[in-house]
């Protein structure tokens, strides 16, 4: 459970799952030599990976290449399955900022061997979130600058207009597979510029219109 600032007070977030889209920005797919998917594709992170704003991301023992990925995240407000794209906005509670922390070395090994990504993506502290959630009615998620700095230096600088799929399409496709529950989180994928983090790095990340997220990285 983590807290987010929502409509002037603390909101305790209790997601049943965190769904993460992949390769949703063409330039990021290219930088990792991946094909662009024809429809939204996704994987899961466990809720135990969540970390509040201001927290410490721990580099797990044996992880040599921890990467940052800044992402626009959707918080679901209403249960639904087989949600039609045109009805999807009714199911969004809020938008927030997240980091999809990734052990790129473990992920690359998994890709080569055809193994799942759960380990590369699912360690404790690998899903920093917040500090603020903006109600869906108060924000259009399109056309927003999305950025990330490491020790004050800009590393990712994109725009949500470059997302290959509208958020409604993502919600519709995911809900054909799994029922979306209130407080479930959808991470919409990262723009180009992902890269490694080391012990002591300070990461700030933001999306225009939402308060920025800040975390520190520490080795085990
Ligand atoms: Mg990601």
Boltz pocket constraint, residues with backbone or C-beta under 6 A from the ligand:
constraints:
  - pocket:
      binder: B
      contacts: [[A, 20], [A, 21], [A, 22], [A, 69], [A, 71], [A, 100], [A, 189], [A, 190]]
      max_distance: 6.0
